[in-house]
Amino acid sequence: MTTPAPAAAPAAVPGKTLGIVGLILAFIGPLSLLGLILSIVAKVQSKRAGVKNTPATVGIVIGIIVIVLTIILWVTVFATLLSACAGLEPGTYQIDGGGTLTCG
């Protein structure tokens, strides 16, 4: 009686692990740029090998979205602070929420 040959392990997809890491980091605000970069590198590696890398593609999309939303948030915060100082003399003011606002 012969025993069947063990099934060969599937070939590793180049860039797949890096794509997954990039995807995870893309969701984390301060690390989204790093996640975007890693996802792009993983996508290039997979493309050179001629295989699809869905986690890398999703990491690229999510990274771009998070970066754009972060930029919009910071622009909004900065514009709000500038408008708060628009009608005030230079100086430091107490904010009702417990902070200070320095204008000028």
Wavefront OBJ file of the C-alpha trace (Angstrom):
o trace
v 0.000 0.000 0.000
v 1.345 3.398 -0.924
v 0.852 6.524 1.090
v -0.188 9.674 -0.720
v 2.398 12.404 -1.010
v 1.824 15.309 1.336
v 0.203 18.299 -0.275
v 2.615 21.071 -1.112
v 2.297 24.190 0.975
v 0.870 27.104 -0.976
v 3.499 29.499 -2.237
v 3.839 32.655 -0.200
v 2.500 35.764 -1.888
v 5.263 38.377 -2.019
v 4.236 41.436 -0.035
v 1.150 39.884 1.545
v 2.379 40.151 5.146
v 3.654 43.660 4.521
v 0.273 44.542 2.985
v -1.550 43.317 6.081
v 0.764 45.333 8.351
v 0.232 48.395 6.143
v -3.524 47.903 6.272
v -3.529 47.745 10.072
v -1.327 50.820 10.409
v -3.471 52.751 7.912
v -6.330 52.715 10.429
v -4.198 54.282 13.188
v -4.269 58.063 12.729
v -0.667 59.008 13.560
v 0.684 55.941 11.742
v -1.541 56.149 8.662
v 1.244 57.648 6.530
v 3.521 54.736 7.453
v 0.668 52.318 6.683
v 0.167 53.959 3.301
v 3.865 53.672 2.469
v 4.062 50.017 3.544
v 0.913 49.202 1.571
v 2.383 50.797 -1.560
v 5.633 48.838 -1.146
v 3.653 45.603 -0.654
v 1.517 46.337 -3.712
v 4.633 46.892 -5.853
v 6.202 43.646 -4.596
v 3.056 41.679 -5.382
v 2.623 43.313 -8.768
v 6.191 42.370 -9.748
v 5.407 38.763 -8.799
v 2.191 38.913 -10.828
v -0.190 38.248 -7.925
v -3.028 40.246 -6.401
v -2.618 41.749 -2.947
v -6.017 42.879 -1.699
v -4.841 43.892 1.808
v -2.255 46.222 0.256
v -4.854 47.777 -2.046
v -7.266 48.334 0.836
v -4.387 49.707 2.952
v -3.624 52.267 0.245
v -7.249 53.405 0.049
v -7.746 53.548 3.839
v -4.386 55.305 4.320
v -5.317 58.017 1.823
v -8.758 58.489 3.383
v -7.387 58.757 6.939
v -4.661 61.201 5.869
v -7.165 63.414 4.025
v -9.557 63.381 7.001
v -6.685 64.243 9.358
v -5.673 67.194 7.179
v -9.281 68.421 7.071
v -9.509 68.138 10.875
v -6.304 70.124 11.439
v -7.305 72.826 8.944
v -10.677 73.141 10.680
v -9.092 73.392 14.128
v -6.555 75.947 12.916
v -9.250 78.039 11.179
v -11.394 77.950 14.321
v -8.506 79.179 16.454
v -7.733 81.969 13.994
v -11.350 83.086 13.893
v -11.489 83.095 17.705
v -8.670 85.664 17.768
v -10.077 87.762 14.923
v -11.930 90.305 17.074
v -9.656 90.246 20.126
v -6.704 92.360 21.175
v -3.334 90.592 21.510
v -3.064 88.797 24.835
v -4.028 85.668 26.735
v -7.680 84.872 27.400
v -9.387 82.283 29.590
v -11.669 79.878 27.739
v -14.873 78.708 29.441
v -13.816 75.069 29.015
v -10.800 75.583 31.248
v -8.041 76.403 28.767
v -6.325 79.531 27.565
v -6.229 81.253 24.178
v -3.233 83.369 23.236
v -3.794 85.868 20.459
v -1.333 88.163 18.762
l 1 2 3 4 5 6 7 8 9 10 11 12 13 14 15 16 17 18 19 20 21 22 23 24 25 26 27 28 29 30 31 32 33 34 35 36 37 38 39 40 41 42 43 44 45 46 47 48 49 50 51 52 53 54 55 56 57 58 59 60 61 62 63 64 65 66 67 68 69 70 71 72 73 74 75 76 77 78 79 80 81 82 83 84 85 86 87 88 89 90 91 92 93 94 95 96 97 98 99 100 101 102 103 104
